[in-house]
Amino acid sequence: MPGPIEKYLTRRQLVEFLNDHGYPLSFSTLSKLCMPSRNEGPPSVGRWANRDLYEPSKALAWARSRFRLTARAA
């Protein structure tokens, strides 16, 4: 039997997951980033019906890669 299966998240669930992990992001912003014309959103694992599904670990890595530290004023 294969190992444990990671639960896939819908886009709405992904927003809650990222917010819980300290990355404030709205559903609207994530939807805009995931539009085919922008293609800047997290990588989807696949589609179920008309919904993209995401792996939490890959989405968290995506959020970390977009995080930038700002320089503090002296």
N, C-alpha and C positions, 0 to 999 in steps of 0.2 A: 504494500500500500504506500502511495506517495506521502510526502511530508505534509505538514499543515498548510491549508489553503488560506492565502491572505484575502481578506474581504475587499472587494472592489467598491469604490465610492462613486455616487453620481456627482454631478457638478455642485448641486446644493449641499450635499454631505461633505464634499471636499472643502467648500468655503468654511463650514463649521470646524472641520478638522484643522485647517490652516490657522484659523482664528484661535483655536484652543492651544496651538503650538507657537503663538506669538507673532503670527504674520497677519496683520489686519488687512482683510481683503473683502470687498463686497461681491455679491453674486453678479451684479451688473458689470463690474470691472473684469472679473474672471471670464464672463461670457464674451466681452469685447476682446480680451486677449486670445481667446480660443477661436475667434472667427477665422475662417479660412483665408481671408484677405490679410490678416495680421499674422496668424500662426505663431504666436508668442506664448501660448499657454502651456501648461504641463502636458507631457506626453500621455495620450490615452492608450489604454491596453486594448480596447476594442469597443464595439458598440453592441448594445442590446436594445432592440427596437430602434427608436430614434434618439437614444441617449448614449453619450460617450461615458465610458467607465474608466476610473483611474485607480492606480495602485497607490496607497498612502505613502509608502516609502519613496517612490519615484517623484511624487508630487512634492513631498517635503524637500527632497534634493533639489527640485526645480526652484522652490521658494528660496532656499538657501543660496542658490546660484544667482538669484536676482537681487539679493540683499547687498547693499553697499554701505560702508561706513562713511560718515561725513567728517570732514576735518573740523576740529574744534577751534574756535577763535582763541587766540592767546591773550 
